[in-house]
């Protein structure tokens, strides 16, 4: 893919590689490589290193504390960080709320909240999905009723990722019941230690505690915590989700997953020969590699259009579908390559990691956890509907 980059972009890639080699803590990268769960302190330590370099808020313009990177530079960093087994940056403050505040927030909100995101004083989580409002987000029922200089909020949010680490949450709430459902939604900021907020863990299929459900009972939220205008929340939600879906494509993670899969092809032996020599395995591996290269080109085309002032548009939905399917298929072939060895979870392999091929200890956790990829951020079925409307007029 070097031919797709300019000389300046290739130099930037080399700078990123050197930085990761020198500054990424080995204990953190080993946790990522082996599929072990990262603690809040791991994330904070890595974010502090990036913040010191000025590389943390990668989607923010320089005047608000970001590096002022182009979309292509952000893509290069994401790909190289994934290949180096760096943690995925917790996106809720940095890549979601930060850009929303820059675009829709008041000067006071930007002045107060953006620095607290950068130095990890505030840890944010996202309150979008509800038990009866996931991909059909406009059907959300959490209500916020104006009472003087406060809103009184009642409802429930679910699938709240890393909420156990957060101290604040941004929520979509219903502030009007008249007209189209999308027309009565607002965007509110809340403190998780406010009276009336309860968070309960949800255990995932691989045993991890990554998501939660949040119950809101007569929570009083200052009107000053409204972002944008009342009932403008759907516009903000679409702004946020378009960028989230582009990131979900996960080109860097797919590249890392394929590199692991190639290693398995040389390390796993079947019938006295390396698995990579098996024609069925080799054909499936080549197919995945071809799909990844096609997705890289599509992603770079979209990023170039955005860099020239355009919008991701329907391409973000296309990349969300192809990227999540590709990562799931890589996980599936890795699992099949290992056979019975893929049944073990990382915590079951502690102390005896040498018995499995390099990288195999992450296979089960990645396979089970990544079943969610085609659901969250707007299910792939919903993304196909968006493509049908925008590209085919259906």
C-alpha positions as CSV (number, residue, x, y, z in Angstrom):
1,X,0.0,0.0,0.0
2,X,3.0,2.3,0.1
3,X,2.2,3.4,-3.5
4,X,-1.0,4.9,-2.1
5,X,0.9,7.2,0.2
6,X,2.9,10.4,-0.5
7,X,6.5,10.7,0.5
8,X,5.4,12.9,3.4
9,X,2.8,10.3,4.6
10,X,5.4,7.5,4.4
11,X,7.8,9.6,6.5
12,X,4.9,10.1,9.0
13,X,4.4,6.3,9.1
14,X,8.0,5.8,10.0
15,X,7.7,8.4,12.7
16,X,4.7,6.6,14.2
17,X,6.6,3.2,14.0
18,X,9.6,4.6,15.9
19,X,7.3,6.2,18.5
20,X,5.5,3.0,19.1
21,X,8.7,1.0,19.3
22,X,10.1,3.4,21.9
23,X,7.1,4.4,23.9
24,X,4.4,1.7,24.0
25,X,4.8,-0.2,27.3
26,X,5.6,-3.8,26.7
27,X,3.3,-5.1,29.5
28,X,0.3,-3.3,27.9
29,X,1.1,-4.5,24.4
30,X,1.4,-8.1,25.8
31,X,-2.0,-7.9,27.3
32,X,-3.4,-6.7,24.0
33,X,-1.6,-9.5,22.1
34,X,-2.8,-12.2,24.4
35,X,-6.4,-11.0,24.6
36,X,-6.3,-10.2,28.3
37,X,-8.6,-7.5,29.6
38,X,-7.1,-4.0,30.0
39,X,-7.7,-2.1,33.3
40,X,-8.5,1.5,33.5
41,X,-4.9,2.2,34.6
42,X,-3.6,0.6,31.4
43,X,-5.7,2.9,29.3
44,X,-4.8,6.0,31.3
45,X,-1.1,5.2,31.2
46,X,-1.1,4.8,27.4
47,X,-3.3,7.9,26.9
48,X,-1.0,10.0,29.1
49,X,2.0,8.9,26.8
50,X,0.0,10.0,23.7
51,X,-1.1,13.2,25.4
52,X,2.5,14.2,26.2
53,X,3.4,13.7,22.6
54,X,0.3,15.7,21.5
55,X,-1.1,12.7,19.7
56,X,-4.1,11.8,21.9
57,X,-7.1,13.7,20.4
58,X,-6.4,12.6,16.9
59,X,-9.6,13.8,15.3
60,X,-9.4,17.3,17.0
61,X,-8.1,20.4,15.2
62,X,-4.9,21.9,16.6
63,X,-6.7,24.9,18.2
64,X,-8.5,22.6,20.5
65,X,-5.6,20.5,21.6
66,X,-5.4,17.9,18.8
67,X,-2.4,17.2,16.5
68,X,-4.3,18.6,13.4
69,X,-3.7,15.4,11.5
70,X,-5.3,14.7,8.1
71,X,-7.7,11.8,7.8
72,X,-4.9,9.8,6.1
73,X,-2.5,10.4,8.9
74,X,-5.1,9.2,11.4
75,X,-5.6,6.0,9.3
76,X,-1.8,5.5,9.2
77,X,-1.6,5.8,13.0
78,X,-4.5,3.5,13.6
79,X,-3.0,0.8,11.3
80,X,0.5,1.0,12.8
81,X,-0.9,1.1,16.4
82,X,-2.9,-2.1,15.8
83,X,0.1,-3.9,14.2
84,X,2.2,-2.9,17.3
85,X,-0.5,-4.3,19.7
86,X,-1.3,-0.9,21.1
87,X,-4.6,-0.6,22.9
88,X,-7.6,0.8,21.0
89,X,-8.2,4.3,22.3
90,X,-11.3,4.6,24.4
91,X,-13.4,6.5,21.9
92,X,-16.2,8.0,23.9
93,X,-14.6,11.2,25.1
94,X,-11.9,11.5,22.4
95,X,-13.6,10.5,19.2
96,X,-17.3,11.0,20.0
97,X,-18.0,13.7,22.6
98,X,-15.0,15.8,21.8
99,X,-15.9,16.4,18.1
100,X,-19.5,16.9,19.1
101,X,-18.6,19.7,21.6
102,X,-16.3,21.3,19.0
103,X,-19.1,21.3,16.4
104,X,-22.2,21.9,18.6
105,X,-21.1,22.9,22.1
106,X,-21.0,26.3,23.7
107,X,-17.7,28.1,24.2
108,X,-18.1,27.5,27.9
109,X,-18.7,23.7,27.4
110,X,-15.6,23.5,25.1
111,X,-13.5,25.5,27.5
112,X,-14.5,23.4,30.5
113,X,-14.8,19.9,29.1
114,X,-12.2,19.4,26.3
115,X,-9.1,19.8,28.6
116,X,-10.6,17.3,31.1
117,X,-11.0,14.8,28.3
118,X,-7.3,15.3,27.3
119,X,-5.9,14.7,30.7
120,X,-8.3,11.9,31.6
121,X,-9.9,13.9,34.4
122,X,-13.3,12.9,32.9
123,X,-14.0,9.4,31.6
124,X,-17.1,9.4,29.4
125,X,-19.4,6.6,28.3
126,X,-22.2,6.6,25.8
127,X,-25.9,6.4,26.6
128,X,-27.6,5.7,23.3
129,X,-29.0,2.2,23.1
130,X,-32.0,1.1,25.2
131,X,-33.7,-2.3,25.7
132,X,-36.2,-1.5,23.0
133,X,-34.1,1.0,21.0
134,X,-30.9,-0.3,19.4
135,X,-30.5,0.0,15.7
136,X,-33.9,1.8,15.7
137,X,-32.5,4.5,17.9
138,X,-35.3,7.0,17.2
139,X,-37.7,4.8,19.2
140,X,-35.8,5.6,22.5
141,X,-38.0,6.2,25.5
142,X,-35.8,7.8,28.2
143,X,-37.6,11.0,29.0
144,X,-36.2,14.4,30.1
145,X,-38.8,16.8,31.4
146,X,-37.8,20.5,31.9
147,X,-38.3,21.7,35.4
148,X,-36.9,25.2,35.8
149,X,-33.2,25.2,35.3
150,X,-33.0,21.4,35.3
151,X,-34.2,18.4,33.3
152,X,-35.7,15.5,35.3
153,X,-34.6,12.3,33.5
154,X,-36.2,8.8,33.7
155,X,-35.4,5.7,31.7
156,X,-32.8,3.0,31.0
157,X,-29.7,2.6,28.8
158,X,-28.0,-0.6,27.9
159,X,-24.8,-2.0,26.3
160,X,-22.9,0.9,27.9
161,X,-19.3,0.1,27.0
162,X,-16.7,0.6,29.8
163,X,-19.3,2.4,31.9
164,X,-17.7,0.8,35.0
165,X,-14.7,3.0,34.4
166,X,-16.6,6.2,33.6
167,X,-17.6,9.1,35.8
168,X,-19.7,10.9,33.2
169,X,-22.2,9.9,30.4
170,X,-23.6,11.6,27.4
171,X,-27.2,10.5,26.6
172,X,-29.8,10.9,24.0
173,X,-33.1,11.6,25.7
174,X,-36.7,12.4,24.6
175,X,-37.7,16.0,25.3
176,X,-40.8,16.1,23.1
177,X,-43.4,13.6,22.1
178,X,-45.0,15.4,19.2
179,X,-44.2,15.0,15.5
180,X,-41.6,12.6,14.1
181,X,-39.7,10.6,16.7
182,X,-36.4,12.0,15.5
183,X,-37.7,15.6,16.1
184,X,-38.1,15.2,19.9
185,X,-34.6,14.0,20.9
186,X,-31.9,16.0,22.8
187,X,-28.3,15.4,23.8
188,X,-27.6,15.7,27.6
189,X,-24.4,15.4,29.7
190,X,-24.7,13.7,33.1
191,X,-22.5,12.9,36.1
192,X,-22.7,9.2,36.9
193,X,-22.5,9.9,40.7
194,X,-25.7,12.0,40.5
195,X,-28.6,10.6,42.7
196,X,-30.9,8.3,40.8
197,X,-28.3,6.7,38.5
198,X,-27.5,3.0,38.9
199,X,-25.2,0.9,36.8
200,X,-25.2,-2.9,36.6
201,X,-22.7,-5.1,34.8
202,X,-23.5,-7.3,31.8
203,X,-21.3,-10.3,31.4
204,X,-20.4,-11.2,27.8
205,X,-20.2,-14.6,26.2
206,X,-16.4,-14.8,26.7
207,X,-16.8,-13.9,30.4
208,X,-15.6,-10.3,30.2
209,X,-17.2,-7.3,31.8
210,X,-17.1,-4.8,29.0
211,X,-20.7,-3.5,28.9
212,X,-23.4,-2.4,31.4
213,X,-27.0,-1.3,31.8
214,X,-27.8,2.1,33.3
215,X,-31.0,2.9,35.2
216,X,-32.1,6.6,35.5
217,X,-34.7,7.5,38.1
218,X,-35.6,11.2,38.6
219,X,-32.1,12.3,37.8
220,X,-31.8,16.1,37.9
221,X,-29.5,17.4,35.1
222,X,-28.8,21.2,34.7
223,X,-30.1,22.8,31.6
224,X,-26.5,24.0,31.0
225,X,-25.6,20.4,30.3
226,X,-27.7,20.4,27.1
227,X,-25.5,20.2,24.0
228,X,-26.9,22.1,21.0
229,X,-30.5,23.2,21.0
230,X,-33.3,21.3,22.6
231,X,-34.7,18.7,20.2
232,X,-31.6,18.9,18.0
233,X,-30.2,15.7,19.4
234,X,-30.9,13.6,16.3
235,X,-28.7,15.9,14.2
236,X,-25.9,15.4,16.7
237,X,-26.5,11.7,16.9
238,X,-26.1,11.3,13.1
239,X,-23.0,13.4,13.1
240,X,-21.4,11.2,15.8
241,X,-22.5,7.9,14.3
242,X,-21.2,8.6,10.8
243,X,-17.7,9.0,12.2
244,X,-18.1,6.0,14.6
245,X,-19.1,3.7,11.7
246,X,-16.1,4.7,9.7
247,X,-13.8,3.8,12.7
248,X,-15.6,0.5,13.1
249,X,-14.2,-0.6,9.7
250,X,-11.1,-1.5,11.7
251,X,-8.5,-1.7,8.9
252,X,-5.7,-1.8,11.4
253,X,-7.3,-4.6,13.5
254,X,-8.0,-6.7,10.4
255,X,-4.4,-6.2,9.3
256,X,-3.2,-7.4,12.7
257,X,-5.6,-10.3,12.6
258,X,-4.3,-11.5,9.2
259,X,-0.7,-11.2,10.4
260,X,-1.5,-13.5,13.3
261,X,-3.4,-15.9,10.9
262,X,-0.3,-16.1,8.6
263,X,1.8,-17.0,11.6
264,X,-0.6,-19.8,12.6
265,X,-0.2,-21.1,9.0
266,X,3.5,-21.7,9.7
267,X,3.2,-22.8,13.3
268,X,0.2,-25.2,13.2
269,X,1.1,-28.7,11.8
270,X,-1.5,-30.9,10.3
271,X,-0.7,-34.3,8.7
272,X,3.0,-33.7,9.2
273,X,3.1,-30.4,7.2
274,X,2.5,-26.7,8.1
275,X,-1.2,-25.7,7.8
276,X,-0.2,-23.0,5.3
277,X,0.5,-25.7,2.8
278,X,-3.1,-27.0,3.0
279,X,-4.8,-25.9,-0.2
280,X,-8.2,-25.2,1.4
281,X,-6.6,-23.1,4.2
282,X,-4.3,-21.3,1.7
283,X,-7.3,-20.4,-0.5
284,X,-9.3,-19.0,2.3
285,X,-6.3,-17.0,3.5
286,X,-5.7,-15.5,0.1
287,X,-9.4,-14.6,-0.2
288,X,-9.2,-12.7,3.2
289,X,-6.1,-10.9,2.1
290,X,-7.8,-9.8,-1.2
291,X,-10.8,-8.5,0.7
292,X,-8.5,-6.6,3.1
293,X,-6.6,-4.9,0.2
294,X,-9.9,-3.9,-1.4
295,X,-11.1,-2.4,1.9
296,X,-7.8,-0.5,2.3
297,X,-8.2,1.1,-1.1
298,X,-11.8,2.0,-0.4
299,X,-10.9,3.4,2.9
300,X,-8.1,5.5,1.5
301,X,-10.4,6.8,-1.3
302,X,-13.0,7.9,1.3
303,X,-10.3,9.5,3.5
304,X,-8.9,11.4,0.5
305,X,-12.4,12.7,-0.2
306,X,-12.8,13.8,3.4
307,X,-9.4,15.4,3.4
308,X,-10.5,17.4,0.3
309,X,-13.5,18.7,2.3
310,X,-16.1,16.0,1.5
311,X,-18.2,13.8,3.7
312,X,-17.9,10.0,4.4
313,X,-21.6,9.7,3.4
314,X,-22.7,6.2,2.4
315,X,-19.1,5.0,2.3
316,X,-19.1,4.8,6.1
317,X,-22.0,2.3,6.1
318,X,-20.2,0.3,3.3
319,X,-17.0,0.2,5.3
320,X,-18.8,-0.7,8.5
321,X,-20.4,-3.8,6.8
322,X,-17.2,-5.0,5.0
323,X,-14.9,-4.3,7.9
324,X,-16.9,-6.1,10.5
325,X,-17.6,-9.1,8.3
326,X,-13.9,-9.3,7.4
327,X,-12.8,-9.2,11.1
328,X,-15.3,-11.9,12.0
329,X,-14.2,-14.1,9.1
330,X,-10.5,-13.7,10.2
331,X,-11.5,-14.7,13.7
332,X,-13.4,-17.7,12.4
333,X,-10.5,-19.0,10.2
334,X,-8.1,-18.5,13.1
335,X,-10.4,-20.6,15.3
336,X,-10.7,-23.3,12.7
337,X,-6.9,-23.3,12.2
338,X,-6.3,-24.1,15.9
339,X,-8.9,-26.7,16.2
340,X,-9.3,-27.8,19.8
341,X,-6.6,-25.4,20.9
342,X,-9.0,-22.5,20.2
343,X,-11.3,-23.6,23.0
344,X,-9.1,-22.1,25.7
345,X,-9.7,-18.6,27.1
346,X,-6.7,-16.4,28.0
347,X,-7.2,-16.9,31.7
348,X,-7.1,-20.7,31.2
349,X,-3.7,-20.5,29.6
350,X,-1.8,-18.5,32.2
351,X,1.5,-20.0,33.2
352,X,1.7,-22.4,30.3
353,X,1.5,-20.1,27.2
354,X,4.3,-22.0,25.5
355,X,2.0,-24.9,24.7
356,X,0.1,-23.0,22.0
357,X,1.3,-21.2,18.8
358,X,2.2,-17.5,19.1
359,X,-1.0,-15.4,19.3
360,X,-3.3,-18.4,19.7
361,X,-4.1,-17.4,23.3
362,X,-6.2,-14.5,22.0
363,X,-8.2,-16.5,19.5
364,X,-11.2,-17.6,21.6
365,X,-11.6,-14.2,23.2
366,X,-11.4,-12.4,19.9
367,X,-13.8,-14.8,18.2
368,X,-16.5,-14.6,20.8
369,X,-16.2,-10.9,21.6
370,X,-16.1,-9.8,18.0
371,X,-19.5,-11.4,17.3
372,X,-20.8,-8.0,18.4
373,X,-19.1,-6.1,15.6
374,X,-21.9,-6.5,13.1
375,X,-24.5,-5.4,15.6
376,X,-23.2,-2.3,17.5
377,X,-22.9,1.1,15.9
378,X,-26.0,0.4,13.9
379,X,-26.4,-3.3,12.8
380,X,-25.2,-4.3,9.4
381,X,-28.9,-4.9,8.3
382,X,-29.6,-1.2,9.1
383,X,-26.4,-0.2,7.2
384,X,-27.7,-2.1,4.1
385,X,-31.0,-0.2,4.3
386,X,-29.0,3.1,4.4
387,X,-27.1,2.0,1.3
388,X,-30.3,1.1,-0.5
389,X,-31.8,4.5,0.2
390,X,-28.8,6.6,-0.5
391,X,-27.3,4.8,-3.5
392,X,-30.2,3.0,-5.0
393,X,-33.1,5.2,-4.1
394,X,-34.9,2.2,-2.7
